[in-house]
């Protein structure tokens, strides 16, 4: 095979086909009892095409010394290298490669991802044919020149593309995320004004299509069906957020509030993290905020029920367009001690970028008025090309209200108030913040589902305790193990 000229070993890499099922050395594998294998490797998924795209990103790095580029090529280990043949009736030369690359770049900018994939695959096929015909030096020079131009035009730094590509190999081999690649993802998001995230998320949707379950059923907020899920997803897509008409039961809110008052948390005071855990005192608060550790929150049976609620999972799956992963559970108090915006408490506008794509649920466990810390957002700023380039050039930063008011009309700035038990779901890729409190306090739960943990930020793995967690959660962990990819199973 022609790739042998590069000294690259070609063999099936099974973990690439299971890109979001990382191996975890300290976990006990849980085998699915029923479904969940429908998206693993169906015959109608063109795995070679997806690998072509990933390989193309690596070939952008051919300006590196040959030994380095060879080493990077090993991260892909093509399933079927013969599948990357040159397109028929096209000459194998620099001009044709450049033409296909330009077509792919144009399609990418227009959000036509299938066409982008096809064009990049053809460019890659031409390059492979040049390699196989013995023109390694010439073909490498051709591709280097073509792709240097492409990188300059896209303003994507080669180092960011390199770290993303290498992190795929690390994640598929070990299940570990790489913080440097997470930062590179943020850079690529800003450089492409969200096209990078949307493109890779589209690929993950191809790999991990939604479960057949979670399309209709009953949850804590009532019954749902496909029509209802479509309406909620449409509201998120067309406005960034959706507020459920029903609220959590009062008794459940009471139990959760009592739990948050009796569980020590991480205290924040004047932008600093306190060295010792503290109990939040509503009568005499001593901290600006208090975060319950994630493991403690997950050990609470009521929070377990919320995180695995069929309605929540169904909404997340519909929004993600892929099998959801439970990525984060947070619970925290906010107080009115310091009424100025607190960056540590997310009280300045920002956008989230913890994962590639995610769905965020926010639950008010206290009554929230305009003076007690409502969640605020700027509608529709989660879309591609929705953020000003001048602000994205500053990358991932907090932004003052007055700056954003220069770019968006007043009616796009929204406050969400509500009684305790109010549940909100949204896409926090939009600009959003918590409004500083003027009085009282606020208790909130945040549950996040993502389409992959790859390229996410560093995290501690919660422990899924088989002798402690409720039966419904453990059953779900066996029938839908990908939901609990983040967990260590005991």
C-alpha positions as CSV (number, residue, x, y, z in Angstrom):
1,X,0.0,0.0,0.0
2,X,1.3,3.5,-0.9
3,X,1.2,4.7,2.7
4,X,4.0,2.3,3.5
5,X,6.3,4.8,1.7
6,X,5.6,7.1,4.7
7,X,6.6,4.4,7.2
8,X,3.1,4.4,8.6
9,X,1.5,1.2,9.9
10,X,-2.0,0.8,8.5
11,X,-4.5,-1.1,10.7
12,X,-8.0,-0.9,12.0
13,X,-8.3,1.5,15.0
14,X,-11.5,0.3,16.7
15,X,-11.5,3.2,19.2
16,X,-11.8,5.7,16.4
17,X,-15.2,4.1,15.6
18,X,-16.2,4.6,19.2
19,X,-14.9,8.1,19.5
20,X,-17.1,9.0,22.5
21,X,-16.8,5.7,24.4
22,X,-13.3,6.3,26.0
23,X,-11.6,3.4,27.8
24,X,-11.2,4.1,31.5
25,X,-8.6,1.9,33.2
26,X,-10.2,2.3,36.6
27,X,-13.8,1.6,35.6
28,X,-15.7,-1.6,35.2
29,X,-17.2,-1.9,31.7
30,X,-21.0,-1.9,31.7
31,X,-22.6,-3.8,28.8
32,X,-25.8,-2.5,27.4
33,X,-28.8,-4.6,28.2
34,X,-31.1,-3.4,25.4
35,X,-30.4,-0.8,22.8
36,X,-27.6,1.8,22.5
37,X,-25.6,0.0,19.9
38,X,-27.7,1.4,17.1
39,X,-25.3,4.2,16.5
40,X,-22.0,2.3,17.1
41,X,-21.1,1.3,13.6
42,X,-24.2,1.1,11.3
43,X,-23.7,0.2,7.7
44,X,-25.0,3.5,6.5
45,X,-22.4,5.7,8.2
46,X,-19.5,6.5,5.9
47,X,-16.7,6.2,8.4
48,X,-14.0,6.6,5.7
49,X,-15.4,10.1,4.9
50,X,-15.3,11.2,8.5
51,X,-11.7,9.8,8.9
52,X,-10.8,11.7,5.7
53,X,-11.8,15.0,7.4
54,X,-9.8,14.2,10.5
55,X,-6.8,13.1,8.3
56,X,-7.1,16.3,6.3
57,X,-6.6,18.3,9.5
58,X,-3.4,16.4,10.1
59,X,-2.2,16.9,6.6
60,X,-2.4,20.7,7.2
61,X,0.6,20.1,9.4
62,X,2.9,18.8,6.8
63,X,5.1,21.9,7.1
64,X,6.5,20.0,10.1
65,X,9.6,17.8,9.6
66,X,8.8,14.5,8.0
67,X,9.4,12.5,11.2
68,X,6.8,14.6,13.0
69,X,4.2,14.4,10.2
70,X,4.7,10.6,10.0
71,X,4.2,10.3,13.8
72,X,1.0,12.4,13.5
73,X,-0.3,10.2,10.7
74,X,-0.1,7.2,13.0
75,X,-2.9,8.8,15.1
76,X,-5.4,8.1,12.3
77,X,-4.6,4.5,11.3
78,X,-7.1,4.4,8.4
79,X,-9.9,1.9,8.4
80,X,-9.6,1.5,4.6
81,X,-6.9,3.6,2.9
82,X,-8.1,2.3,-0.5
83,X,-11.2,4.3,0.1
84,X,-9.4,7.6,-0.4
85,X,-8.9,7.4,-4.2
86,X,-8.5,10.4,-6.5
87,X,-11.8,11.6,-8.0
88,X,-12.5,10.3,-11.5
89,X,-11.8,12.6,-14.5
90,X,-9.7,14.9,-12.5
91,X,-6.0,15.5,-13.0
92,X,-3.7,14.7,-10.0
93,X,-1.8,18.0,-9.6
94,X,-1.5,21.0,-7.5
95,X,-4.2,23.0,-9.3
96,X,-6.8,20.3,-8.7
97,X,-5.9,20.0,-5.0
98,X,-6.1,23.8,-4.6
99,X,-9.5,23.8,-6.4
100,X,-11.0,21.1,-4.1
101,X,-9.6,22.8,-1.0
102,X,-11.2,26.1,-2.1
103,X,-14.5,24.4,-2.7
104,X,-14.4,22.9,0.7
105,X,-13.5,26.2,2.4
106,X,-16.4,27.9,0.6
107,X,-18.9,25.2,1.6
108,X,-17.6,25.3,5.2
109,X,-18.2,29.1,5.4
110,X,-21.8,28.5,4.1
111,X,-22.4,25.8,6.7
112,X,-22.7,23.1,4.0
113,X,-20.8,20.4,5.9
114,X,-21.6,17.4,3.8
115,X,-20.3,19.2,0.7
116,X,-17.2,20.4,2.7
117,X,-16.5,16.8,3.7
118,X,-16.7,15.6,0.1
119,X,-14.4,18.3,-1.3
120,X,-11.8,17.7,1.4
121,X,-12.0,14.0,0.8
122,X,-11.3,14.5,-2.9
123,X,-8.3,16.8,-2.2
124,X,-7.0,14.1,0.1
125,X,-7.5,11.4,-2.5
126,X,-5.5,13.3,-5.0
127,X,-2.7,13.8,-2.5
128,X,-2.7,10.1,-1.7
129,X,-2.5,9.1,-5.4
130,X,0.5,11.4,-5.8
131,X,2.2,9.7,-2.8
132,X,1.5,6.3,-4.1
133,X,2.9,7.1,-7.5
134,X,6.3,7.9,-5.8
135,X,6.0,11.6,-5.9
136,X,6.3,12.0,-2.1
137,X,8.5,15.1,-2.1
138,X,6.7,16.9,-4.8
139,X,3.2,16.0,-3.5
140,X,4.2,17.1,0.0
141,X,5.4,20.5,-1.3
142,X,2.2,20.9,-3.3
143,X,0.0,20.2,-0.3
144,X,2.1,22.4,2.0
145,X,1.8,25.4,-0.3
146,X,-2.0,24.9,-0.8
147,X,-2.7,24.4,2.8
148,X,-0.5,27.2,4.1
149,X,-2.7,29.5,2.0
150,X,-5.8,27.9,3.4
151,X,-4.6,28.3,7.0
152,X,-3.8,32.0,6.4
153,X,-7.2,32.6,4.9
154,X,-9.1,30.8,7.7
155,X,-6.9,32.5,10.4
156,X,-6.7,29.1,12.1
157,X,-3.4,28.6,13.8
158,X,-1.6,25.4,12.8
159,X,-0.8,24.8,16.5
160,X,-4.5,24.7,17.4
161,X,-5.2,22.3,14.6
162,X,-2.3,20.1,15.7
163,X,-3.4,20.0,19.4
164,X,-7.0,19.1,18.4
165,X,-5.8,16.3,16.1
166,X,-3.4,14.9,18.7
167,X,-6.0,15.1,21.4
168,X,-8.3,12.8,19.4
169,X,-5.7,10.1,19.6
170,X,-5.2,10.7,23.3
171,X,-8.9,10.7,24.1
172,X,-9.7,7.6,22.0
173,X,-6.8,5.7,23.6
174,X,-7.2,6.7,27.2
175,X,-10.4,8.6,27.7
176,X,-8.4,11.6,29.0
177,X,-9.0,15.1,27.9
178,X,-6.1,17.5,27.2
179,X,-6.4,21.0,28.5
180,X,-4.2,22.5,25.8
181,X,-6.5,21.0,23.1
182,X,-9.5,22.5,25.0
183,X,-7.9,25.9,24.8
184,X,-7.2,25.3,21.1
185,X,-10.9,24.5,20.6
186,X,-11.8,27.8,22.2
187,X,-9.4,29.6,19.9
188,X,-10.8,27.8,16.8
189,X,-14.3,28.6,17.9
190,X,-13.4,32.3,18.1
191,X,-11.4,32.3,14.9
192,X,-14.2,30.7,12.9
193,X,-17.1,32.4,14.8
194,X,-18.5,29.1,15.9
195,X,-18.2,27.2,12.6
196,X,-15.5,24.9,14.0
197,X,-17.8,23.6,16.8
198,X,-20.8,23.2,14.6
199,X,-18.8,21.2,12.0
200,X,-17.3,18.8,14.5
201,X,-20.7,18.5,16.3
202,X,-22.2,17.6,12.9
203,X,-19.7,14.8,12.6
204,X,-20.5,13.5,16.1
205,X,-24.1,13.4,15.2
206,X,-23.2,11.1,12.4
207,X,-21.3,8.8,14.7
208,X,-23.7,9.0,17.6
209,X,-27.3,9.4,16.3
210,X,-30.0,9.8,19.0
211,X,-31.3,6.9,20.9
212,X,-34.6,5.5,19.9
213,X,-35.7,6.0,23.5
214,X,-36.3,9.5,25.0
215,X,-38.7,10.4,22.2
216,X,-41.9,10.1,24.3
217,X,-42.7,9.4,27.9
218,X,-43.2,10.9,31.3
219,X,-40.9,13.0,33.4
220,X,-41.0,15.2,36.5
221,X,-42.3,18.1,34.4
222,X,-45.1,16.0,32.8
223,X,-45.4,14.0,29.6
224,X,-43.6,14.6,26.3
225,X,-43.6,13.4,22.7
226,X,-41.8,14.2,19.5
227,X,-44.0,17.2,18.8
228,X,-43.4,18.7,22.2
229,X,-39.6,18.1,21.9
230,X,-39.6,19.8,18.5
231,X,-41.4,22.8,19.9
232,X,-38.9,23.1,22.8
233,X,-35.9,22.7,20.5
234,X,-37.3,25.3,18.1
235,X,-37.7,27.8,21.0
236,X,-34.0,27.2,22.0
237,X,-32.8,27.6,18.4
238,X,-34.9,30.7,17.8
239,X,-34.3,32.5,21.0
240,X,-31.5,30.7,23.0
241,X,-33.8,29.6,25.9
242,X,-37.0,27.9,26.9
243,X,-38.9,28.2,30.2
244,X,-41.0,25.1,31.1
245,X,-44.6,26.0,32.1
246,X,-44.6,23.5,35.0
247,X,-42.4,23.7,38.0
248,X,-40.7,21.2,40.3
249,X,-42.9,20.1,43.3
250,X,-42.6,22.2,46.4
251,X,-41.6,19.2,48.6
252,X,-38.7,18.4,46.2
253,X,-37.6,22.1,46.4
254,X,-37.7,21.9,50.2
255,X,-35.6,18.8,50.3
256,X,-33.0,20.2,47.9
257,X,-32.8,23.5,49.8
258,X,-32.3,21.6,53.1
259,X,-29.5,19.6,51.5
260,X,-27.8,22.8,50.3
261,X,-27.9,24.2,53.8
262,X,-26.5,21.2,55.5
263,X,-23.7,20.3,53.0
264,X,-20.4,22.1,53.1
265,X,-19.5,23.9,49.9
266,X,-16.7,25.8,48.3
267,X,-16.9,29.4,49.4
268,X,-16.2,32.5,47.3
269,X,-15.4,35.9,48.8
270,X,-14.3,39.0,46.9
271,X,-13.3,37.0,43.8
272,X,-11.2,34.6,45.9
273,X,-11.8,30.9,46.8
274,X,-11.7,30.2,50.5
275,X,-9.3,27.5,51.6
276,X,-11.8,25.5,53.7
277,X,-15.3,24.3,52.9
278,X,-18.1,26.3,54.5
279,X,-21.8,25.9,55.4
280,X,-23.9,28.6,53.8
281,X,-25.9,30.5,56.4
282,X,-29.0,32.2,55.0
283,X,-29.6,34.3,58.1
284,X,-26.0,35.6,58.2
285,X,-24.2,34.9,54.9
286,X,-20.5,35.3,55.1
287,X,-19.6,34.5,51.4
288,X,-20.6,35.9,48.0
289,X,-21.2,32.4,46.8
290,X,-21.1,28.7,47.9
291,X,-20.7,25.8,45.5
292,X,-21.7,22.3,46.6
293,X,-18.9,19.8,45.4
294,X,-20.1,17.9,42.4
295,X,-19.6,14.5,44.0
296,X,-21.7,15.5,47.0
297,X,-24.4,16.8,44.7
298,X,-24.5,13.6,42.7
299,X,-24.7,11.5,45.8
300,X,-28.1,13.1,46.6
301,X,-30.9,10.9,45.4
302,X,-33.1,13.8,44.4
303,X,-30.4,15.3,42.2
304,X,-29.8,11.8,40.7
305,X,-33.4,11.7,39.8
306,X,-33.3,15.1,38.1
307,X,-30.1,14.3,36.2
308,X,-31.6,11.1,34.8
309,X,-35.1,12.4,34.3
310,X,-36.4,11.1,30.9
311,X,-37.9,14.6,30.0
312,X,-34.5,16.3,30.6
313,X,-32.6,13.6,28.7
314,X,-35.1,13.8,25.8
315,X,-34.9,17.6,25.5
316,X,-31.1,17.4,25.6
317,X,-30.9,14.7,23.0
318,X,-33.2,16.6,20.7
319,X,-31.1,19.8,21.0
320,X,-27.8,18.0,20.7
321,X,-28.9,15.8,17.8
322,X,-26.8,13.0,19.3
323,X,-26.7,10.7,22.3
324,X,-26.3,12.9,25.4
325,X,-23.6,12.6,28.0
326,X,-24.2,13.8,31.6
327,X,-21.3,16.4,31.7
328,X,-21.9,18.5,34.8
329,X,-24.0,18.9,37.9
330,X,-23.6,22.1,39.8
331,X,-25.5,23.5,42.8
332,X,-24.7,26.9,44.4
333,X,-25.8,29.7,46.6
334,X,-25.4,33.4,45.6
335,X,-25.7,36.2,48.2
336,X,-26.1,40.0,48.1
337,X,-23.1,40.7,50.3
338,X,-21.2,42.3,47.5
339,X,-23.6,43.9,45.0
340,X,-21.0,44.7,42.4
341,X,-20.5,42.2,39.5
342,X,-18.5,39.3,40.6
343,X,-16.6,37.5,37.8
344,X,-16.1,34.4,39.9
345,X,-19.8,34.1,40.3
346,X,-20.3,34.6,36.5
347,X,-22.0,38.0,37.0
348,X,-20.5,39.5,33.9
349,X,-21.6,38.6,30.4
350,X,-19.7,35.7,28.8
351,X,-20.3,32.7,26.6
352,X,-19.6,29.1,27.8
353,X,-17.2,26.9,25.9
354,X,-16.7,23.9,28.2
355,X,-17.6,21.3,25.5
356,X,-18.2,21.2,21.7
357,X,-22.0,21.3,22.1
358,X,-24.2,21.1,25.2
359,X,-27.6,21.7,26.7
360,X,-27.9,23.5,30.0
361,X,-30.8,23.2,32.5
362,X,-31.1,25.8,35.2
363,X,-33.4,25.2,38.2
364,X,-34.4,28.0,40.6
365,X,-34.8,26.6,44.1
366,X,-35.6,30.0,45.6
367,X,-38.0,32.7,44.2
368,X,-36.0,34.8,41.8
369,X,-37.0,38.4,41.1
370,X,-35.1,41.2,39.3
371,X,-33.3,41.9,42.6
372,X,-32.3,38.4,43.6
373,X,-30.0,37.3,40.8
374,X,-32.1,36.4,37.7
375,X,-30.4,34.6,34.8
376,X,-29.8,37.0,32.0
377,X,-29.0,36.5,28.3
378,X,-28.8,38.1,24.9
379,X,-31.2,36.3,22.6
380,X,-29.9,34.5,19.6
381,X,-26.2,35.1,20.3
382,X,-25.6,31.4,20.3
383,X,-25.8,31.2,16.5
384,X,-22.8,31.1,14.1
385,X,-21.7,34.6,13.1
386,X,-23.8,36.1,15.9
387,X,-20.9,37.6,17.9
388,X,-18.9,40.7,16.8
389,X,-15.4,39.8,15.5
390,X,-14.0,42.6,17.6
391,X,-15.2,40.9,20.8
392,X,-14.2,37.4,19.7
393,X,-10.7,38.7,19.0
394,X,-10.4,39.1,22.8
395,X,-11.2,35.4,23.0
396,X,-12.9,33.9,26.1
397,X,-13.4,36.8,28.4
398,X,-16.0,38.5,30.6
399,X,-17.6,41.5,29.0
400,X,-19.3,44.5,30.6
401,X,-23.0,45.3,29.8
402,X,-22.2,48.6,28.2
403,X,-19.9,47.1,25.6
404,X,-22.5,44.6,24.5
405,X,-25.2,47.3,24.4
406,X,-23.2,48.9,21.5
407,X,-23.9,45.8,19.4
408,X,-27.3,44.5,20.3
409,X,-30.7,46.2,20.7
410,X,-32.3,46.6,24.1
411,X,-35.1,44.1,23.4
412,X,-32.5,41.3,23.0
413,X,-31.4,41.6,26.6
414,X,-33.6,39.2,28.6
415,X,-34.0,38.6,32.4
416,X,-35.6,35.3,33.5
417,X,-37.4,35.7,36.8
418,X,-39.5,32.9,38.3
419,X,-40.9,31.2,41.4
420,X,-38.9,28.4,43.0
421,X,-39.1,25.2,41.0
422,X,-38.8,27.1,37.7
423,X,-36.8,25.1,35.1
424,X,-35.0,26.8,32.2
425,X,-33.2,25.1,29.4
426,X,-30.9,26.8,26.9
427,X,-27.8,27.0,24.8
428,X,-25.3,29.0,26.8
429,X,-23.1,29.5,23.8
430,X,-25.0,32.8,23.8
431,X,-23.9,35.7,25.9
432,X,-25.3,35.3,29.4
433,X,-24.7,36.1,33.0
434,X,-26.2,36.0,36.5
435,X,-27.4,39.5,37.6
436,X,-25.7,40.7,40.8
437,X,-28.1,40.4,43.8
438,X,-29.4,43.5,45.5
439,X,-31.1,41.6,48.3
440,X,-31.6,38.1,49.7
441,X,-30.0,35.1,48.1
442,X,-30.5,32.6,45.3
443,X,-30.1,28.8,45.2
444,X,-29.7,27.2,41.8
445,X,-29.0,23.8,40.2
446,X,-27.3,23.5,36.8
447,X,-27.4,20.2,34.9
448,X,-25.5,20.0,31.7
449,X,-25.5,17.3,28.9
450,X,-22.9,17.3,26.1
451,X,-22.5,15.5,22.8
452,X,-18.9,14.5,23.7
453,X,-16.3,15.0,26.4
454,X,-13.5,15.2,23.8
455,X,-12.1,18.7,23.7
456,X,-13.8,19.5,27.0
457,X,-12.1,21.1,29.9
458,X,-10.3,19.1,32.5
459,X,-12.6,17.6,35.1
460,X,-12.7,15.2,38.1
461,X,-14.4,12.0,37.4
462,X,-17.4,11.4,39.8
463,X,-17.8,7.9,41.1
464,X,-20.9,5.9,40.2
465,X,-21.5,4.0,43.4
466,X,-23.4,0.7,42.7
467,X,-24.2,0.2,46.3
468,X,-25.5,3.7,46.9
469,X,-27.1,5.2,43.8
470,X,-30.8,4.7,43.1
471,X,-31.9,1.7,41.0
472,X,-33.3,3.8,38.1
473,X,-29.9,5.5,37.6
474,X,-28.0,2.3,37.8
475,X,-30.4,0.7,35.3
476,X,-29.9,3.6,32.9
477,X,-26.1,3.3,33.3
478,X,-26.4,-0.3,32.0
479,X,-28.9,0.3,29.2
480,X,-27.3,3.7,28.1
481,X,-23.7,3.6,29.3
482,X,-22.6,6.5,27.1
483,X,-24.6,8.9,29.3
484,X,-22.3,8.1,32.1
485,X,-19.0,8.3,30.2
486,X,-17.6,10.8,32.7
487,X,-18.1,8.5,35.6
488,X,-15.9,6.0,37.3
489,X,-18.0,2.9,37.8
490,X,-17.7,0.9,41.1
